[in-house]
Amino acid sequence: MIQKIKSSYYKKSTFKKILGMDQKNDGVINIHRYDVSNVGDLYCAPHQYFKELEGKYSDIFLYKRTDQKDRNQLVNDIVENSLIIGGG
């Protein structure tokens, strides 16, 4: 139960932070669920098929991580780039 409450708090605070920042659009990144145990998550994303997107992806579930550094990575990925959402 406590983990569920923390996850909800992390989600709200992370996305509130994103919404409060200016979008920069300095690059492009594919945001989706990146789960190595789910073949759909791994092989349906655009970054797997376009050379220009190679290595340019972020896991939308980073907001759930307890490590602030991981959550900040998601925030930075979203506010600094144009987004391709989905795949998986």
PyMOL Python script that loads the backbone (N, CA, C, O; Angstrom):
from pymol import cmd

cmd.read_pdbstr("""\
ATOM      1  N   MET A   1       0.825  -1.196   0.000  1.00  0.00           N
ATOM      2  CA  MET A   1       0.000   0.000   0.000  1.00  0.00           C
ATOM      3  C   MET A   1       0.868   1.258   0.000  1.00  0.00           C
ATOM      4  O   MET A   1       0.585   2.213  -0.723  1.00  0.00           O
ATOM      5  N   ILE A   2       1.910   1.254   0.801  1.00  0.00           N
ATOM      6  CA  ILE A   2       2.790   2.418   0.873  1.00  0.00           C
ATOM      7  C   ILE A   2       3.459   2.666  -0.471  1.00  0.00           C
ATOM      8  O   ILE A   2       3.588   3.815  -0.894  1.00  0.00           O
ATOM      9  N   GLN A   3       3.887   1.599  -1.150  1.00  0.00           N
ATOM     10  CA  GLN A   3       4.516   1.748  -2.461  1.00  0.00           C
ATOM     11  C   GLN A   3       3.546   2.363  -3.463  1.00  0.00           C
ATOM     12  O   GLN A   3       3.949   3.180  -4.291  1.00  0.00           O
ATOM     13  N   LYS A   4       2.283   1.982  -3.396  1.00  0.00           N
ATOM     14  CA  LYS A   4       1.254   2.532  -4.285  1.00  0.00           C
ATOM     15  C   LYS A   4       1.082   4.035  -4.037  1.00  0.00           C
ATOM     16  O   LYS A   4       0.935   4.811  -4.981  1.00  0.00           O
ATOM     17  N   ILE A   5       1.100   4.431  -2.784  1.00  0.00           N
ATOM     18  CA  ILE A   5       0.976   5.847  -2.431  1.00  0.00           C
ATOM     19  C   ILE A   5       2.195   6.614  -2.940  1.00  0.00           C
ATOM     20  O   ILE A   5       2.058   7.702  -3.497  1.00  0.00           O
ATOM     21  N   LYS A   6       3.383   6.047  -2.748  1.00  0.00           N
ATOM     22  CA  LYS A   6       4.602   6.692  -3.235  1.00  0.00           C
ATOM     23  C   LYS A   6       4.569   6.836  -4.746  1.00  0.00           C
ATOM     24  O   LYS A   6       4.929   7.884  -5.282  1.00  0.00           O
ATOM     25  N   SER A   7       4.136   5.785  -5.435  1.00  0.00           N
ATOM     26  CA  SER A   7       4.064   5.811  -6.894  1.00  0.00           C
ATOM     27  C   SER A   7       3.118   6.908  -7.362  1.00  0.00           C
ATOM     28  O   SER A   7       3.428   7.626  -8.313  1.00  0.00           O
ATOM     29  N   SER A   8       1.991   7.045  -6.718  1.00  0.00           N
ATOM     30  CA  SER A   8       1.027   8.081  -7.061  1.00  0.00           C
ATOM     31  C   SER A   8       1.625   9.470  -6.824  1.00  0.00           C
ATOM     32  O   SER A   8       1.445  10.374  -7.640  1.00  0.00           O
ATOM     33  N   TYR A   9       2.329   9.635  -5.716  1.00  0.00           N
ATOM     34  CA  TYR A   9       2.986  10.905  -5.407  1.00  0.00           C
ATOM     35  C   TYR A   9       4.055  11.226  -6.451  1.00  0.00           C
ATOM     36  O   TYR A   9       4.115  12.349  -6.953  1.00  0.00           O
ATOM     37  N   TYR A  10       4.901  10.242  -6.780  1.00  0.00           N
ATOM     38  CA  TYR A  10       5.960  10.451  -7.771  1.00  0.00           C
ATOM     39  C   TYR A  10       5.363  10.846  -9.123  1.00  0.00           C
ATOM     40  O   TYR A  10       5.879  11.734  -9.802  1.00  0.00           O
ATOM     41  N   LYS A  11       4.279  10.183  -9.504  1.00  0.00           N
ATOM     42  CA  LYS A  11       3.632  10.475 -10.782  1.00  0.00           C
ATOM     43  C   LYS A  11       3.144  11.920 -10.805  1.00  0.00           C
ATOM     44  O   LYS A  11       3.434  12.668 -11.738  1.00  0.00           O
ATOM     45  N   LYS A  12       2.401  12.304  -9.772  1.00  0.00           N
ATOM     46  CA  LYS A  12       1.859  13.656  -9.718  1.00  0.00           C
ATOM     47  C   LYS A  12       2.960  14.707  -9.704  1.00  0.00           C
ATOM     48  O   LYS A  12       2.889  15.688 -10.444  1.00  0.00           O
ATOM     49  N   SER A  13       3.963  14.513  -8.878  1.00  0.00           N
ATOM     50  CA  SER A  13       5.021  15.520  -8.769  1.00  0.00           C
ATOM     51  C   SER A  13       5.867  15.594 -10.036  1.00  0.00           C
ATOM     52  O   SER A  13       6.282  16.681 -10.440  1.00  0.00           O
ATOM     53  N   THR A  14       6.125  14.453 -10.663  1.00  0.00           N
ATOM     54  CA  THR A  14       6.926  14.443 -11.888  1.00  0.00           C
ATOM     55  C   THR A  14       6.204  15.151 -13.022  1.00  0.00           C
ATOM     56  O   THR A  14       6.788  16.001 -13.693  1.00  0.00           O
ATOM     57  N   PHE A  15       4.936  14.808 -13.242  1.00  0.00           N
ATOM     58  CA  PHE A  15       4.209  15.417 -14.350  1.00  0.00           C
ATOM     59  C   PHE A  15       3.844  16.872 -14.063  1.00  0.00           C
ATOM     60  O   PHE A  15       3.713  17.663 -14.997  1.00  0.00           O
ATOM     61  N   LYS A  16       3.679  17.236 -12.806  1.00  0.00           N
ATOM     62  CA  LYS A  16       3.460  18.636 -12.457  1.00  0.00           C
ATOM     63  C   LYS A  16       4.710  19.449 -12.795  1.00  0.00           C
ATOM     64  O   LYS A  16       4.618  20.571 -13.293  1.00  0.00           O
ATOM     65  N   LYS A  17       5.863  18.875 -12.520  1.00  0.00           N
ATOM     66  CA  LYS A  17       7.128  19.528 -12.830  1.00  0.00           C
ATOM     67  C   LYS A  17       7.266  19.732 -14.343  1.00  0.00           C
ATOM     68  O   LYS A  17       7.672  20.800 -14.801  1.00  0.00           O
ATOM     69  N   ILE A  18       6.923  18.694 -15.107  1.00  0.00           N
ATOM     70  CA  ILE A  18       6.999  18.775 -16.568  1.00  0.00           C
ATOM     71  C   ILE A  18       6.078  19.879 -17.091  1.00  0.00           C
ATOM     72  O   ILE A  18       6.483  20.686 -17.927  1.00  0.00           O
ATOM     73  N   LEU A  19       4.843  19.912 -16.598  1.00  0.00           N
ATOM     74  CA  LEU A  19       3.876  20.895 -17.070  1.00  0.00           C
ATOM     75  C   LEU A  19       4.263  22.323 -16.716  1.00  0.00           C
ATOM     76  O   LEU A  19       3.823  23.266 -17.373  1.00  0.00           O
ATOM     77  N   GLY A  20       5.090  22.490 -15.676  1.00  0.00           N
ATOM     78  CA  GLY A  20       5.507  23.819 -15.256  1.00  0.00           C
ATOM     79  C   GLY A  20       6.746  24.337 -15.969  1.00  0.00           C
ATOM     80  O   GLY A  20       7.202  25.446 -15.690  1.00  0.00           O
ATOM     81  N   MET A  21       7.290  23.556 -16.880  1.00  0.00           N
ATOM     82  CA  MET A  21       8.525  23.946 -17.563  1.00  0.00           C
ATOM     83  C   MET A  21       8.240  24.284 -19.031  1.00  0.00           C
ATOM     84  O   MET A  21       7.254  23.824 -19.609  1.00  0.00           O
ATOM     85  N   ASP A  22       9.117  25.090 -19.612  1.00  0.00           N
ATOM     86  CA  ASP A  22       9.017  25.425 -21.028  1.00  0.00           C
ATOM     87  C   ASP A  22       9.549  24.275 -21.875  1.00  0.00           C
ATOM     88  O   ASP A  22      10.562  23.662 -21.539  1.00  0.00           O
ATOM     89  N   GLN A  23       8.859  23.986 -22.976  1.00  0.00           N
ATOM     90  CA  GLN A  23       9.288  22.953 -23.918  1.00  0.00           C
ATOM     91  C   GLN A  23      10.376  23.535 -24.819  1.00  0.00           C
ATOM     92  O   GLN A  23      10.208  24.628 -25.360  1.00  0.00           O
ATOM     93  N   LYS A  24      11.491  22.816 -24.986  1.00  0.00           N
ATOM     94  CA  LYS A  24      12.622  23.333 -25.752  1.00  0.00           C
ATOM     95  C   LYS A  24      12.692  22.799 -27.174  1.00  0.00           C
ATOM     96  O   LYS A  24      13.119  23.527 -28.070  1.00  0.00           O
ATOM     97  N   ASN A  25      12.292  21.560 -27.414  1.00  0.00           N
ATOM     98  CA  ASN A  25      12.327  20.963 -28.754  1.00  0.00           C
ATOM     99  C   ASN A  25      13.719  20.989 -29.382  1.00  0.00           C
ATOM    100  O   ASN A  25      13.853  21.291 -30.567  1.00  0.00           O
ATOM    101  N   ASP A  26      14.748  20.679 -28.611  1.00  0.00           N
ATOM    102  CA  ASP A  26      16.121  20.674 -29.117  1.00  0.00           C
ATOM    103  C   ASP A  26      16.461  19.417 -29.905  1.00  0.00           C
ATOM    104  O   ASP A  26      17.421  19.409 -30.676  1.00  0.00           O
ATOM    105  N   GLY A  27      15.693  18.369 -29.723  1.00  0.00           N
ATOM    106  CA  GLY A  27      15.927  17.111 -30.427  1.00  0.00           C
ATOM    107  C   GLY A  27      14.613  16.377 -30.552  1.00  0.00           C
ATOM    108  O   GLY A  27      13.541  16.981 -30.503  1.00  0.00           O
ATOM    109  N   VAL A  28      14.705  15.066 -30.715  1.00  0.00           N
ATOM    110  CA  VAL A  28      13.496  14.239 -30.790  1.00  0.00           C
ATOM    111  C   VAL A  28      13.746  12.967 -29.986  1.00  0.00           C
ATOM    112  O   VAL A  28      14.858  12.437 -29.982  1.00  0.00           O
ATOM    113  N   ILE A  29      12.719  12.484 -29.313  1.00  0.00           N
ATOM    114  CA  ILE A  29      12.850  11.279 -28.503  1.00  0.00           C
ATOM    115  C   ILE A  29      11.535  10.496 -28.552  1.00  0.00           C
ATOM    116  O   ILE A  29      10.449  11.071 -28.633  1.00  0.00           O
ATOM    117  N   ASN A  30      11.665   9.188 -28.500  1.00  0.00           N
ATOM    118  CA  ASN A  30      10.511   8.281 -28.492  1.00  0.00           C
ATOM    119  C   ASN A  30      10.199   7.932 -27.029  1.00  0.00           C
ATOM    120  O   ASN A  30      11.006   7.292 -26.355  1.00  0.00           O
ATOM    121  N   ILE A  31       9.037   8.353 -26.550  1.00  0.00           N
ATOM    122  CA  ILE A  31       8.604   8.061 -25.185  1.00  0.00           C
ATOM    123  C   ILE A  31       7.597   6.915 -25.248  1.00  0.00           C
ATOM    124  O   ILE A  31       6.577   7.012 -25.930  1.00  0.00           O
ATOM    125  N   HIS A  32       7.886   5.850 -24.544  1.00  0.00           N
ATOM    126  CA  HIS A  32       6.980   4.701 -24.509  1.00  0.00           C
ATOM    127  C   HIS A  32       7.353   3.810 -23.331  1.00  0.00           C
ATOM    128  O   HIS A  32       8.312   4.093 -22.613  1.00  0.00           O
ATOM    129  N   ARG A  33       6.612   2.760 -23.138  1.00  0.00           N
ATOM    130  CA  ARG A  33       6.930   1.789 -22.082  1.00  0.00           C
ATOM    131  C   ARG A  33       8.036   0.895 -22.608  1.00  0.00           C
ATOM    132  O   ARG A  33       7.833   0.138 -23.558  1.00  0.00           O
ATOM    133  N   TYR A  34       9.199   0.981 -21.996  1.00  0.00           N
ATOM    134  CA  TYR A  34      10.359   0.186 -22.403  1.00  0.00           C
ATOM    135  C   TYR A  34      10.580  -0.895 -21.353  1.00  0.00           C
ATOM    136  O   TYR A  34      11.206  -0.662 -20.320  1.00  0.00           O
ATOM    137  N   ASP A  35      10.057  -2.070 -21.636  1.00  0.00           N
ATOM    138  CA  ASP A  35      10.122  -3.198 -20.710  1.00  0.00           C
ATOM    139  C   ASP A  35      10.785  -4.369 -21.428  1.00  0.00           C
ATOM    140  O   ASP A  35      10.215  -4.929 -22.364  1.00  0.00           O
ATOM    141  N   VAL A  36      11.995  -4.740 -20.990  1.00  0.00           N
ATOM    142  CA  VAL A  36      12.754  -5.792 -21.672  1.00  0.00           C
ATOM    143  C   VAL A  36      12.082  -7.156 -21.576  1.00  0.00           C
ATOM    144  O   VAL A  36      12.437  -8.062 -22.330  1.00  0.00           O
ATOM    145  N   SER A  37      11.130  -7.328 -20.678  1.00  0.00           N
ATOM    146  CA  SER A  37      10.443  -8.617 -20.564  1.00  0.00           C
ATOM    147  C   SER A  37       9.178  -8.681 -21.431  1.00  0.00           C
ATOM    148  O   SER A  37       8.471  -9.689 -21.422  1.00  0.00           O
ATOM    149  N   ASN A  38       8.894  -7.609 -22.179  1.00  0.00           N
ATOM    150  CA  ASN A  38       7.713  -7.571 -23.034  1.00  0.00           C
ATOM    151  C   ASN A  38       8.155  -7.294 -24.469  1.00  0.00           C
ATOM    152  O   ASN A  38       8.591  -6.187 -24.784  1.00  0.00           O
ATOM    153  N   VAL A  39       8.043  -8.296 -25.334  1.00  0.00           N
ATOM    154  CA  VAL A  39       8.509  -8.171 -26.711  1.00  0.00           C
ATOM    155  C   VAL A  39       7.801  -7.035 -27.453  1.00  0.00           C
ATOM    156  O   VAL A  39       8.410  -6.385 -28.303  1.00  0.00           O
ATOM    157  N   GLY A  40       6.541  -6.791 -27.147  1.00  0.00           N
ATOM    158  CA  GLY A  40       5.818  -5.690 -27.767  1.00  0.00           C
ATOM    159  C   GLY A  40       6.416  -4.343 -27.419  1.00  0.00           C
ATOM    160  O   GLY A  40       6.547  -3.475 -28.282  1.00  0.00           O
ATOM    161  N   ASP A  41       6.778  -4.165 -26.166  1.00  0.00           N
ATOM    162  CA  ASP A  41       7.411  -2.921 -25.734  1.00  0.00           C
ATOM    163  C   ASP A  41       8.768  -2.730 -26.412  1.00  0.00           C
ATOM    164  O   ASP A  41       9.158  -1.606 -26.726  1.00  0.00           O
ATOM    165  N   LEU A  42       9.468  -3.811 -26.631  1.00  0.00           N
ATOM    166  CA  LEU A  42      10.805  -3.710 -27.207  1.00  0.00           C
ATOM    167  C   LEU A  42      10.804  -3.479 -28.714  1.00  0.00           C
ATOM    168  O   LEU A  42      11.599  -2.686 -29.218  1.00  0.00           O
ATOM    169  N   TYR A  43       9.934  -4.153 -29.426  1.00  0.00           N
ATOM    170  CA  TYR A  43      10.060  -4.158 -30.882  1.00  0.00           C
ATOM    171  C   TYR A  43       8.986  -3.396 -31.645  1.00  0.00           C
ATOM    172  O   TYR A  43       8.982  -3.431 -32.875  1.00  0.00           O
ATOM    173  N   CYS A  44       8.092  -2.720 -30.974  1.00  0.00           N
ATOM    174  CA  CYS A  44       7.057  -1.953 -31.670  1.00  0.00           C
ATOM    175  C   CYS A  44       7.339  -0.449 -31.683  1.00  0.00           C
ATOM    176  O   CYS A  44       6.574   0.318 -32.268  1.00  0.00           O
ATOM    177  N   ALA A  45       8.398  -0.035 -31.063  1.00  0.00           N
ATOM    178  CA  ALA A  45       8.681   1.390 -30.947  1.00  0.00           C
ATOM    179  C   ALA A  45       9.416   1.929 -32.178  1.00  0.00           C
ATOM    180  O   ALA A  45      10.271   1.239 -32.734  1.00  0.00           O
ATOM    181  N   PRO A  46       9.097   3.136 -32.604  1.00  0.00           N
ATOM    182  CA  PRO A  46       9.749   3.730 -33.772  1.00  0.00           C
ATOM    183  C   PRO A  46      11.271   3.830 -33.670  1.00  0.00           C
ATOM    184  O   PRO A  46      11.959   3.749 -34.687  1.00  0.00           O
ATOM    185  N   HIS A  47      11.803   4.005 -32.467  1.00  0.00           N
ATOM    186  CA  HIS A  47      13.262   4.138 -32.352  1.00  0.00           C
ATOM    187  C   HIS A  47      13.992   2.865 -32.774  1.00  0.00           C
ATOM    188  O   HIS A  47      15.201   2.893 -33.003  1.00  0.00           O
ATOM    189  N   GLN A  48      13.272   1.760 -32.878  1.00  0.00           N
ATOM    190  CA  GLN A  48      13.873   0.499 -33.323  1.00  0.00           C
ATOM    191  C   GLN A  48      14.038   0.446 -34.848  1.00  0.00           C
ATOM    192  O   GLN A  48      14.809  -0.370 -35.354  1.00  0.00           O
ATOM    193  N   TYR A  49      13.336   1.290 -35.570  1.00  0.00           N
ATOM    194  CA  TYR A  49      13.263   1.152 -37.019  1.00  0.00           C
ATOM    195  C   TYR A  49      13.759   2.347 -37.824  1.00  0.00           C
ATOM    196  O   TYR A  49      13.914   2.249 -39.041  1.00  0.00           O
ATOM    197  N   PHE A  50      14.007   3.456 -37.172  1.00  0.00           N
ATOM    198  CA  PHE A  50      14.483   4.639 -37.868  1.00  0.00           C
ATOM    199  C   PHE A  50      15.858   5.016 -37.341  1.00  0.00           C
ATOM    200  O   PHE A  50      16.032   5.271 -36.150  1.00  0.00           O
ATOM    201  N   LYS A  51      16.826   5.048 -38.236  1.00  0.00           N
ATOM    202  CA  LYS A  51      18.208   5.318 -37.851  1.00  0.00           C
ATOM    203  C   LYS A  51      18.342   6.646 -37.092  1.00  0.00           C
ATOM    204  O   LYS A  51      19.149   6.761 -36.169  1.00  0.00           O
ATOM    205  N   GLU A  52      17.551   7.638 -37.487  1.00  0.00           N
ATOM    206  CA  GLU A  52      17.609   8.959 -36.844  1.00  0.00           C
ATOM    207  C   GLU A  52      17.189   8.901 -35.368  1.00  0.00           C
ATOM    208  O   GLU A  52      17.537   9.784 -34.585  1.00  0.00           O
ATOM    209  N   LEU A  53      16.448   7.869 -35.000  1.00  0.00           N
ATOM    210  CA  LEU A  53      15.959   7.736 -33.618  1.00  0.00           C
ATOM    211  C   LEU A  53      16.753   6.720 -32.798  1.00  0.00           C
ATOM    212  O   LEU A  53      16.445   6.488 -31.629  1.00  0.00           O
ATOM    213  N   GLU A  54      17.764   6.119 -33.401  1.00  0.00           N
ATOM    214  CA  GLU A  54      18.540   5.089 -32.721  1.00  0.00           C
ATOM    215  C   GLU A  54      19.063   5.600 -31.370  1.00  0.00           C
ATOM    216  O   GLU A  54      19.770   6.605 -31.303  1.00  0.00           O
ATOM    217  N   GLY A  55      18.704   4.893 -30.312  1.00  0.00           N
ATOM    218  CA  GLY A  55      19.141   5.254 -28.962  1.00  0.00           C
ATOM    219  C   GLY A  55      18.401   6.428 -28.350  1.00  0.00           C
ATOM    220  O   GLY A  55      18.730   6.861 -27.246  1.00  0.00           O
ATOM    221  N   LYS A  56      17.411   6.945 -29.048  1.00  0.00           N
ATOM    222  CA  LYS A  56      16.674   8.114 -28.561  1.00  0.00           C
ATOM    223  C   LYS A  56      15.299   7.679 -28.066  1.00  0.00           C
ATOM    224  O   LYS A  56      14.295   7.831 -28.762  1.00  0.00           O
ATOM    225  N   TYR A  57      15.276   7.145 -26.871  1.00  0.00           N
ATOM    226  CA  TYR A  57      14.026   6.690 -26.267  1.00  0.00           C
ATOM    227  C   TYR A  57      14.090   6.893 -24.771  1.00  0.00           C
ATOM    228  O   TYR A  57      15.165   7.027 -24.186  1.00  0.00           O
ATOM    229  N   SER A  58      12.924   6.912 -24.167  1.00  0.00           N
ATOM    230  CA  SER A  58      12.827   7.022 -22.722  1.00  0.00           C
ATOM    231  C   SER A  58      11.616   6.215 -22.259  1.00  0.00           C
ATOM    232  O   SER A  58      10.589   6.170 -22.935  1.00  0.00           O
ATOM    233  N   ASP A  59      11.752   5.591 -21.117  1.00  0.00           N
ATOM    234  CA  ASP A  59      10.680   4.780 -20.542  1.00  0.00           C
ATOM    235  C   ASP A  59       9.718   5.683 -19.775  1.00  0.00           C
ATOM    236  O   ASP A  59      10.110   6.353 -18.820  1.00  0.00           O
ATOM    237  N   ILE A  60       8.465   5.694 -20.197  1.00  0.00           N
ATOM    238  CA  ILE A  60       7.457   6.536 -19.552  1.00  0.00           C
ATOM    239  C   ILE A  60       7.298   6.185 -18.074  1.00  0.00           C
ATOM    240  O   ILE A  60       6.873   7.028 -17.284  1.00  0.00           O
ATOM    241  N   PHE A  61       7.632   4.958 -17.694  1.00  0.00           N
ATOM    242  CA  PHE A  61       7.485   4.545 -16.293  1.00  0.00           C
ATOM    243  C   PHE A  61       8.636   5.003 -15.391  1.00  0.00           C
ATOM    244  O   PHE A  61       8.692   4.602 -14.228  1.00  0.00           O
ATOM    245  N   LEU A  62       9.538   5.820 -15.890  1.00  0.00           N
ATOM    246  CA  LEU A  62      10.590   6.356 -15.021  1.00  0.00           C
ATOM    247  C   LEU A  62      10.007   7.186 -13.882  1.00  0.00           C
ATOM    248  O   LEU A  62      10.642   7.346 -12.839  1.00  0.00           O
ATOM    249  N   TYR A  63       8.809   7.710 -14.076  1.00  0.00           N
ATOM    250  CA  TYR A  63       8.197   8.509 -13.012  1.00  0.00           C
ATOM    251  C   TYR A  63       7.942   7.683 -11.754  1.00  0.00           C
ATOM    252  O   TYR A  63       7.795   8.249 -10.670  1.00  0.00           O
ATOM    253  N   LYS A  64       7.885   6.351 -11.877  1.00  0.00           N
ATOM    254  CA  LYS A  64       7.609   5.483 -10.727  1.00  0.00           C
ATOM    255  C   LYS A  64       8.848   5.187  -9.889  1.00  0.00           C
ATOM    256  O   LYS A  64       8.734   4.697  -8.766  1.00  0.00           O
ATOM    257  N   ARG A  65      10.003   5.475 -10.416  1.00  0.00           N
ATOM    258  CA  ARG A  65      11.244   5.109  -9.743  1.00  0.00           C
ATOM    259  C   ARG A  65      11.435   5.919  -8.464  1.00  0.00           C
ATOM    260  O   ARG A  65      11.070   7.092  -8.394  1.00  0.00           O
ATOM    261  N   THR A  66      12.008   5.279  -7.466  1.00  0.00           N
ATOM    262  CA  THR A  66      12.264   5.971  -6.210  1.00  0.00           C
ATOM    263  C   THR A  66      13.474   6.897  -6.321  1.00  0.00           C
ATOM    264  O   THR A  66      13.606   7.843  -5.545  1.00  0.00           O
ATOM    265  N   ASP A  67      14.339   6.631  -7.265  1.00  0.00           N
ATOM    266  CA  ASP A  67      15.541   7.451  -7.459  1.00  0.00           C
ATOM    267  C   ASP A  67      15.173   8.754  -8.176  1.00  0.00           C
ATOM    268  O   ASP A  67      14.685   8.730  -9.306  1.00  0.00           O
ATOM    269  N   GLN A  68      15.405   9.863  -7.528  1.00  0.00           N
ATOM    270  CA  GLN A  68      15.098  11.186  -8.088  1.00  0.00           C
ATOM    271  C   GLN A  68      15.823  11.398  -9.415  1.00  0.00           C
ATOM    272  O   GLN A  68      15.289  12.049 -10.313  1.00  0.00           O
ATOM    273  N   LYS A  69      17.014  10.863  -9.545  1.00  0.00           N
ATOM    274  CA  LYS A  69      17.796  11.002 -10.780  1.00  0.00           C
ATOM    275  C   LYS A  69      17.044  10.398 -11.974  1.00  0.00           C
ATOM    276  O   LYS A  69      17.036  10.981 -13.059  1.00  0.00           O
ATOM    277  N   ASP A  70      16.421   9.243 -11.780  1.00  0.00           N
ATOM    278  CA  ASP A  70      15.639   8.614 -12.848  1.00  0.00           C
ATOM    279  C   ASP A  70      14.440   9.464 -13.233  1.00  0.00           C
ATOM    280  O   ASP A  70      14.159   9.645 -14.417  1.00  0.00           O
ATOM    281  N   ARG A  71      13.739   9.980 -12.246  1.00  0.00           N
ATOM    282  CA  ARG A  71      12.576  10.825 -12.532  1.00  0.00           C
ATOM    283  C   ARG A  71      12.997  12.110 -13.236  1.00  0.00           C
ATOM    284  O   ARG A  71      12.308  12.574 -14.145  1.00  0.00           O
ATOM    285  N   ASN A  72      14.111  12.681 -12.827  1.00  0.00           N
ATOM    286  CA  ASN A  72      14.614  13.888 -13.477  1.00  0.00           C
ATOM    287  C   ASN A  72      15.018  13.609 -14.925  1.00  0.00           C
ATOM    288  O   ASN A  72      14.887  14.479 -15.785  1.00  0.00           O
ATOM    289  N   GLN A  73      15.506  12.404 -15.192  1.00  0.00           N
ATOM    290  CA  GLN A  73      15.861  12.037 -16.564  1.00  0.00           C
ATOM    291  C   GLN A  73      14.625  12.087 -17.457  1.00  0.00           C
ATOM    292  O   GLN A  73      14.681  12.593 -18.577  1.00  0.00           O
ATOM    293  N   LEU A  74      13.515  11.561 -16.955  1.00  0.00           N
ATOM    294  CA  LEU A  74      12.265  11.606 -17.718  1.00  0.00           C
ATOM    295  C   LEU A  74      11.833  13.052 -17.946  1.00  0.00           C
ATOM    296  O   LEU A  74      11.446  13.417 -19.056  1.00  0.00           O
ATOM    297  N   VAL A  75      11.895  13.860 -16.918  1.00  0.00           N
ATOM    298  CA  VAL A  75      11.528  15.273 -17.040  1.00  0.00           C
ATOM    299  C   VAL A  75      12.384  15.933 -18.121  1.00  0.00           C
ATOM    300  O   VAL A  75      11.858  16.607 -19.006  1.00  0.00           O
ATOM    301  N   ASN A  76      13.691  15.742 -18.051  1.00  0.00           N
ATOM    302  CA  ASN A  76      14.587  16.353 -19.035  1.00  0.00           C
ATOM    303  C   ASN A  76      14.328  15.831 -20.447  1.00  0.00           C
ATOM    304  O   ASN A  76      14.328  16.603 -21.406  1.00  0.00           O
ATOM    305  N   ASP A  77      14.109  14.529 -20.573  1.00  0.00           N
ATOM    306  CA  ASP A  77      13.822  13.959 -21.892  1.00  0.00           C
ATOM    307  C   ASP A  77      12.588  14.599 -22.501  1.00  0.00           C
ATOM    308  O   ASP A  77      12.567  14.891 -23.697  1.00  0.00           O
ATOM    309  N   ILE A  78      11.570  14.819 -21.700  1.00  0.00           N
ATOM    310  CA  ILE A  78      10.314  15.362 -22.209  1.00  0.00           C
ATOM    311  C   ILE A  78      10.414  16.852 -22.515  1.00  0.00           C
ATOM    312  O   ILE A  78       9.955  17.286 -23.571  1.00  0.00           O
ATOM    313  N   VAL A  79      10.993  17.639 -21.631  1.00  0.00           N
ATOM    314  CA  VAL A  79      11.000  19.090 -21.846  1.00  0.00           C
ATOM    315  C   VAL A  79      12.047  19.542 -22.856  1.00  0.00           C
ATOM    316  O   VAL A  79      11.919  20.630 -23.417  1.00  0.00           O
ATOM    317  N   GLU A  80      13.064  18.750 -23.101  1.00  0.00           N
ATOM    318  CA  GLU A  80      14.122  19.168 -24.019  1.00  0.00           C
ATOM    319  C   GLU A  80      13.902  18.710 -25.453  1.00  0.00           C
ATOM    320  O   GLU A  80      14.630  19.144 -26.346  1.00  0.00           O
ATOM    321  N   ASN A  81      12.921  17.846 -25.704  1.00  0.00           N
ATOM    322  CA  ASN A  81      12.778  17.235 -27.020  1.00  0.00           C
ATOM    323  C   ASN A  81      11.357  17.313 -27.562  1.00  0.00           C
ATOM    324  O   ASN A  81      10.390  17.440 -26.811  1.00  0.00           O
ATOM    325  N   SER A  82      11.258  17.233 -28.882  1.00  0.00           N
ATOM    326  CA  SER A  82       9.974  16.923 -29.515  1.00  0.00           C
ATOM    327  C   SER A  82       9.723  15.456 -29.226  1.00  0.00           C
ATOM    328  O   SER A  82      10.669  14.674 -29.137  1.00  0.00           O
ATOM    329  N   LEU A  83       8.463  15.068 -29.076  1.00  0.00           N
ATOM    330  CA  LEU A  83       8.157  13.728 -28.631  1.00  0.00           C
ATOM    331  C   LEU A  83       7.462  12.893 -29.704  1.00  0.00           C
ATOM    332  O   LEU A  83       6.576  13.367 -30.416  1.00  0.00           O
ATOM    333  N   ILE A  84       7.891  11.637 -29.795  1.00  0.00           N
ATOM    334  CA  ILE A  84       7.163  10.620 -30.520  1.00  0.00           C
ATOM    335  C   ILE A  84       6.643   9.709 -29.420  1.00  0.00           C
ATOM    336  O   ILE A  84       7.426   9.077 -28.712  1.00  0.00           O
ATOM    337  N   ILE A  85       5.333   9.642 -29.277  1.00  0.00           N
ATOM    338  CA  ILE A  85       4.741   8.923 -28.157  1.00  0.00           C
ATOM    339  C   ILE A  85       4.174   7.591 -28.638  1.00  0.00           C
ATOM    340  O   ILE A  85       3.387   7.534 -29.583  1.00  0.00           O
ATOM    341  N   GLY A  86       4.591   6.531 -27.967  1.00  0.00           N
ATOM    342  CA  GLY A  86       4.018   5.214 -28.221  1.00  0.00           C
ATOM    343  C   GLY A  86       4.977   4.234 -28.839  1.00  0.00           C
ATOM    344  O   GLY A  86       6.106   4.557 -29.208  1.00  0.00           O
ATOM    345  N   GLY A  87       4.474   3.016 -28.936  1.00  0.00           N
ATOM    346  CA  GLY A  87       5.219   1.896 -29.470  1.00  0.00           C
ATOM    347  C   GLY A  87       5.313   0.814 -28.430  1.00  0.00           C
ATOM    348  O   GLY A  87       6.132   0.904 -27.516  1.00  0.00           O
ATOM    349  N   GLY A  88       4.510  -0.188 -28.544  1.00  0.00           N
ATOM    350  CA  GLY A  88       4.588  -1.242 -27.555  1.00  0.00           C
ATOM    351  C   GLY A  88       3.231  -1.701 -27.126  1.00  0.00           C
ATOM    352  O   GLY A  88       3.118  -2.594 -26.287  1.00  0.00           O
TER     353      GLY A  88
END
""", "prot")
cmd.dss("prot")
cmd.show_as("cartoon", "prot")
cmd.util.cbc("prot")
cmd.orient("prot")
